[in-house]
Amino acid sequence: MNLADSRILLSNDDGIQSTGFGVLERVARSLSDDVWLCAPETEQSGASHSLTLHRPLRLREQGPRRYTVDGTPTDCILLAINRLFPDRKPDLVLSGVNHGQNIAEDVTYSGTIAAAMEATLLGVRAVALSQRFSPDRAPDWRTAERWAPEVVRKVISVEWPPNVLINVNFPACGPEEIDGMTVVPHANRKVGDISEERIDPRGRTYYWIGGALSGEEAPAGTDAAALGENRIAITPIHLDLTHYATIERLRAVVA
């Protein structure tokens, strides 16, 4: 794929006004002049691959090649590809740059990943990008902005199957501290499942679901470990969720 001649569609789950989306737009414009934006009007973090089915959706033009949808990241990609491009689909979808990592089992919750999934299902190559940050300091968006163009060029330079997307995570360090990039599998662990119990002003209990990291050591050779080593983690995600070995075991008792 020649990125300079490519039509690139951008989306995310943090909303069109997010800092990371501004970073992504600058990255995309460094790769191509044909850049389109279609993002949620409001934050949709944790929306996963959800569709809005029980109310109408509004696709609103915010400027030249710039649109919002009052729905999920999946809604954005579905409407953009099917409604904004009647003659020529995008050649590439970039989703992000997410405010926070999308690694290990967190990918199943991520609206950033979901936008890339929907593009993949619609026949468009897709890359999801996320910027890790430390709780004790603000995200250093310079890292994603400096390294994303090179990462995108590298991953797009090879072919991958139609039902695969690429997940990219940038570590929580400055751009000059990056120790290269690595292609790794996802860690097989739950990244965060903290729920804090609180009392509202009327004395009623409520819960706040958080995203704290577990205290266990990141498995070696995975995305979680790579980020801890200041390396950019690149992971191909396969949309075929079938576990074929279990099919054979089940057939033995079901047939």
ZIPEPE-V290409 format. One record per pair of residues at least 12 apart in sequence whose C-alpha atoms are under 6 Angstrom apart, sorted by the first residue. I is the first residue (numbers start at 1). J is the second residue. D is the distance in whole Angstrom. If there is no record, write none. Layout:
i={I;I}
j={J;J}
d={D;D}
//
This chain:
i={3;4;4;6;7;7;7;8;8;8;8;9;9;9;9;10;10;10;10;11;11;11;12;12;12;12;13;13;13;13;13;13;14;14;15;15;15;15;15;16;20;21;23;24;27;36;37;37;38;38;38;39;39;40;40;40;40;41;41;41;45;46;46;46;47;48;48;48;48;49;51;58;73;73;74;74;92;92;92;93;94;94;94;95;95;96;96;97;97;98;98;99;100;100;100;101;101;101;104;104;104;104;105;113;126;127;127;128;128;129;129;130;131;131;132;132;132;133;143;143;163;164;164;165;165;166;166;167;167;168;168;169;169;170;171;171;178;178;179;179;180;181;181;182;183;183;184;184;184;185;185;186;186;187;191;191;192;192;192;192;194;194;195;195;195;196}
j={31;31;32;91;34;90;91;35;90;92;93;35;36;37;93;37;93;94;95;38;39;95;39;95;96;112;43;44;45;73;111;112;43;44;39;40;41;42;43;39;97;97;145;97;149;65;66;67;67;68;76;68;76;68;69;70;71;68;69;70;111;109;110;111;111;109;110;111;114;114;75;70;111;115;115;118;124;125;126;126;126;127;128;112;128;112;129;129;130;130;131;131;131;132;133;130;131;132;186;187;188;189;190;128;165;166;167;167;168;168;169;169;169;170;170;171;172;172;174;175;239;237;238;236;237;235;236;234;235;233;234;232;233;232;227;230;230;231;230;231;231;231;232;233;234;235;222;223;235;222;235;222;223;222;213;214;211;212;213;214;209;210;208;209;210;208}
d={6;6;5;6;5;5;5;5;6;5;6;6;5;6;5;5;6;5;6;5;5;5;6;5;5;5;6;5;5;6;5;5;4;6;6;5;6;5;5;5;5;6;6;6;6;5;5;6;5;5;6;5;6;5;5;6;6;5;6;5;6;5;5;6;5;5;5;4;6;5;6;6;6;5;5;6;6;5;6;5;6;5;6;6;5;6;5;5;5;4;6;6;5;4;6;5;6;4;5;4;6;6;5;6;5;5;6;5;6;5;6;5;6;5;6;5;5;5;6;4;6;5;5;6;5;6;4;6;5;6;5;6;5;5;5;5;5;6;6;5;5;5;4;5;5;6;5;6;6;5;6;5;5;5;5;6;5;5;5;6;6;5;5;4;6;5}
//
